[in-house]
Amino acid sequence: MRAAWLLLGRQRDLRLVLGAGLVSMSGDWILLVGLLYRVYAMTGSTVATGLAVLSASVPPVLVGPVAGMFADRWDRKRTMVVADLLMAAGLLPLLAVHGRGQVWIVFAVLLGVGTVEQFFIPAQQALVPRLVADDQLLAANALNGQVRDVSRLAGSALGGIIAALGGVAAVAVADSASFVASAAVLSLVRTSGRVAASAQGSGIRAMGRELRDGLRLTTRHRYLRALMIFLLATSVGEGIFSTLKTPFLEHILHVNSQEFGLVSAAQAVGGIAGGLAAVSLSQSVPAERLFCWGAVSFGVVDMAIALYPLGYPAIWPAFALMIVVGFPAALVLAGLMTLFQRHTQDAYRGRVFGAFNSAEGIAMLAGTLVGGFLSRPLGIIPVFAVQGAGYLIAGLGMMLWLRDPAGPPRDTGRLRDTGAAAPPADAPVTPADAPVTPAAG
């Protein structure tokens, strides 16, 4: 805890970015939970609820790579501020939703706001390495992960309450206010968001070339290729988990609604503890090691969650194990984000994160379909256990693949307020119109 407070105390801009994220992500959870609650209450249809979830899931798949390309062309801080304001305005049509006949507005708003958010996410992910020194990057990402967990706890709880008391309009106003507040806080950040000129070009052909270069870098770079494979494999598992969690808890463990809420929130509690541990370990344990051991541990605990009801079908082990699994999940997230950032030059970070966000969305949708179709012929527990085993195998694979700690040169230079690029001497920025040369190995 002390290490976290010391880092936040010394890094003003990091405090501002994380504070803005806490506010806006809490609003996002208020919106998602509140809208799902109200859509089902208005329509009584699980199909309508599913369409709402789908509307929120499609933008990363369709827009991710293109949004990442623009995050490498536009001022990243300004992109985040403008995106926040556009999302705040984009929620206003929800004020016209009063019943079943206007539910289509909910789908359109979720699709539109989700599309704008894809421009915010890679800009923020690419900006974080500018806010801290390289030896503080793992700790900064761990704190960012904690922001996600805290916002999920707070926003999920508030979303249902606000929706029940004030309906869709209250949910929309709450989330819109969170975006405006986030934009105001981000406008105070002093670190430059400007991108090196070498990452830019003019015209449609230049943008297409930049997009291809970013995608090519993702597949040819040794570390990034390994991380992409890991992300694809585990995101399929996340999709399976999300699909089967409710039937697992209801039909296997026979939980009531209160117990369901507690189990759902438990992982965020463990994630907060894991994030604090990652901050404390960041100065002594390499990001590769935290990432790999976190993935292996997550897989083991995930399999335990799936299999323990075969011998003891009680609810309390699920609650305890969901807290425990949040701990390695935080280590994986912090380590994974740090490896992405360290092994991608600043001029390419937006495109790389856009590609990864899109791949994650595609894999999660695939996992959702796999979980839904296979659970009926094979059973919930076997499919649940297989996705845990997949995480374990992916973690062991990363241990072997990333065992060479040297890797490619790191782009550790921080861009000051001048906006000039400052890459290390041994890692020149590759021009956008030149072939991408993968790292050796």
ChimeraX attribute file (.defattr): number of C-alpha atoms within 10 A of each C-alpha:
attribute: neighborCount
match mode: 1-to-1
recipient: residues
	/A:1	11
	/A:2	10
	/A:3	17
	/A:4	18
	/A:5	10
	/A:6	10
	/A:7	18
	/A:8	17
	/A:9	11
	/A:10	11
	/A:11	14
	/A:12	16
	/A:13	20
	/A:14	24
	/A:15	19
	/A:16	20
	/A:17	23
	/A:18	24
	/A:19	18
	/A:20	22
	/A:21	23
	/A:22	24
	/A:23	21
	/A:24	25
	/A:25	24
	/A:26	28
	/A:27	28
	/A:28	24
	/A:29	24
	/A:30	29
	/A:31	29
	/A:32	21
	/A:33	21
	/A:34	27
	/A:35	28
	/A:36	23
	/A:37	19
	/A:38	22
	/A:39	25
	/A:40	17
	/A:41	15
	/A:42	16
	/A:43	15
	/A:44	12
	/A:45	11
	/A:46	12
	/A:47	11
	/A:48	19
	/A:49	20
	/A:50	13
	/A:51	16
	/A:52	24
	/A:53	17
	/A:54	15
	/A:55	20
	/A:56	19
	/A:57	19
	/A:58	19
	/A:59	21
	/A:60	26
	/A:61	22
	/A:62	15
	/A:63	20
	/A:64	29
	/A:65	28
	/A:66	20
	/A:67	27
	/A:68	30
	/A:69	32
	/A:70	22
	/A:71	34
	/A:72	29
	/A:73	24
	/A:74	17
	/A:75	18
	/A:76	25
	/A:77	25
	/A:78	18
	/A:79	20
	/A:80	26
	/A:81	19
	/A:82	18
	/A:83	22
	/A:84	27
	/A:85	20
	/A:86	18
	/A:87	23
	/A:88	22
	/A:89	16
	/A:90	19
	/A:91	24
	/A:92	14
	/A:93	14
	/A:94	23
	/A:95	15
	/A:96	13
	/A:97	16
	/A:98	13
	/A:99	13
	/A:100	15
	/A:101	10
	/A:102	13
	/A:103	20
	/A:104	14
	/A:105	16
	/A:106	22
	/A:107	21
	/A:108	18
	/A:109	20
	/A:110	25
	/A:111	20
	/A:112	18
	/A:113	21
	/A:114	21
	/A:115	24
	/A:116	22
	/A:117	21
	/A:118	25
	/A:119	28
	/A:120	23
	/A:121	23
	/A:122	30
	/A:123	29
	/A:124	20
	/A:125	21
	/A:126	26
	/A:127	29
	/A:128	21
	/A:129	26
	/A:130	20
	/A:131	23
	/A:132	21
	/A:133	15
	/A:134	19
	/A:135	12
	/A:136	16
	/A:137	27
	/A:138	32
	/A:139	28
	/A:140	30
	/A:141	27
	/A:142	29
	/A:143	26
	/A:144	24
	/A:145	26
	/A:146	25
	/A:147	23
	/A:148	19
	/A:149	25
	/A:150	18
	/A:151	23
	/A:152	21
	/A:153	19
	/A:154	17
	/A:155	27
	/A:156	23
	/A:157	18
	/A:158	21
	/A:159	26
	/A:160	22
	/A:161	17
	/A:162	21
	/A:163	22
	/A:164	16
	/A:165	10
	/A:166	12
	/A:167	21
	/A:168	26
	/A:169	19
	/A:170	20
	/A:171	31
	/A:172	28
	/A:173	18
	/A:174	22
	/A:175	26
	/A:176	25
	/A:177	17
	/A:178	26
	/A:179	28
	/A:180	22
	/A:181	18
	/A:182	25
	/A:183	24
	/A:184	16
	/A:185	20
	/A:186	22
	/A:187	15
	/A:188	13
	/A:189	17
	/A:190	14
	/A:191	20
	/A:192	20
	/A:193	25
	/A:194	22
	/A:195	22
	/A:196	19
	/A:197	15
	/A:198	16
	/A:199	20
	/A:200	19
	/A:201	17
	/A:202	7
	/A:203	7
	/A:204	9
	/A:205	10
	/A:206	14
	/A:207	20
	/A:208	14
	/A:209	16
	/A:210	26
	/A:211	25
	/A:212	19
	/A:213	22
	/A:214	27
	/A:215	20
	/A:216	17
	/A:217	22
	/A:218	26
	/A:219	17
	/A:220	15
	/A:221	21
	/A:222	19
	/A:223	22
	/A:224	21
	/A:225	15
	/A:226	17
	/A:227	23
	/A:228	18
	/A:229	16
	/A:230	20
	/A:231	21
	/A:232	21
	/A:233	20
	/A:234	26
	/A:235	24
	/A:236	26
	/A:237	28
	/A:238	23
	/A:239	24
	/A:240	28
	/A:241	23
	/A:242	15
	/A:243	21
	/A:244	20
	/A:245	16
	/A:246	14
	/A:247	14
	/A:248	19
	/A:249	18
	/A:250	15
	/A:251	10
	/A:252	17
	/A:253	16
	/A:254	15
	/A:255	17
	/A:256	10
	/A:257	9
	/A:258	8
	/A:259	16
	/A:260	17
	/A:261	13
	/A:262	12
	/A:263	21
	/A:264	18
	/A:265	20
	/A:266	20
	/A:267	23
	/A:268	27
	/A:269	19
	/A:270	23
	/A:271	29
	/A:272	24
	/A:273	18
	/A:274	28
	/A:275	32
	/A:276	23
	/A:277	20
	/A:278	30
	/A:279	25
	/A:280	17
	/A:281	17
	/A:282	22
	/A:283	15
	/A:284	7
	/A:285	12
	/A:286	14
	/A:287	23
	/A:288	20
	/A:289	18
	/A:290	22
	/A:291	25
	/A:292	26
	/A:293	19
	/A:294	25
	/A:295	30
	/A:296	25
	/A:297	21
	/A:298	26
	/A:299	28
	/A:300	18
	/A:301	20
	/A:302	25
	/A:303	22
	/A:304	17
	/A:305	21
	/A:306	23
	/A:307	17
	/A:308	14
	/A:309	17
	/A:310	9
	/A:311	7
	/A:312	10
	/A:313	14
	/A:314	14
	/A:315	17
	/A:316	12
	/A:317	15
	/A:318	21
	/A:319	19
	/A:320	15
	/A:321	18
	/A:322	24
	/A:323	22
	/A:324	23
	/A:325	26
	/A:326	24
	/A:327	25
	/A:328	28
	/A:329	25
	/A:330	34
	/A:331	32
	/A:332	30
	/A:333	22
	/A:334	30
	/A:335	27
	/A:336	22
	/A:337	21
	/A:338	25
	/A:339	19
	/A:340	21
	/A:341	27
	/A:342	19
	/A:343	20
	/A:344	27
	/A:345	22
	/A:346	28
	/A:347	27
	/A:348	30
	/A:349	26
	/A:350	32
	/A:351	33
	/A:352	31
	/A:353	29
	/A:354	31
	/A:355	27
	/A:356	26
	/A:357	22
	/A:358	23
	/A:359	21
	/A:360	24
	/A:361	23
	/A:362	21
	/A:363	23
	/A:364	27
	/A:365	22
	/A:366	19
	/A:367	25
	/A:368	21
	/A:369	15
	/A:370	17
	/A:371	25
	/A:372	16
	/A:373	11
	/A:374	14
	/A:375	18
	/A:376	10
	/A:377	8
	/A:378	10
	/A:379	12
	/A:380	20
	/A:381	19
	/A:382	14
	/A:383	23
	/A:384	24
	/A:385	20
	/A:386	17
	/A:387	26
	/A:388	27
	/A:389	20
	/A:390	20
	/A:391	27
	/A:392	25
	/A:393	19
	/A:394	22
	/A:395	24
	/A:396	16
	/A:397	18
	/A:398	23
	/A:399	18
	/A:400	10
	/A:401	13
	/A:402	17
	/A:403	13
	/A:404	10
	/A:405	9
	/A:406	8
	/A:407	15
	/A:408	17
	/A:409	16
	/A:410	19
	/A:411	23
	/A:412	23
	/A:413	18
	/A:414	22
	/A:415	22
	/A:416	16
	/A:417	11
	/A:418	10
	/A:419	16
	/A:420	14
	/A:421	19
	/A:422	17
	/A:423	18
	/A:424	14
	/A:425	10
	/A:426	9
	/A:427	15
	/A:428	13
	/A:429	20
	/A:430	16
	/A:431	17
	/A:432	22
	/A:433	16
	/A:434	10
	/A:435	13
	/A:436	18
	/A:437	11
	/A:438	16
	/A:439	14
	/A:440	8
	/A:441	9
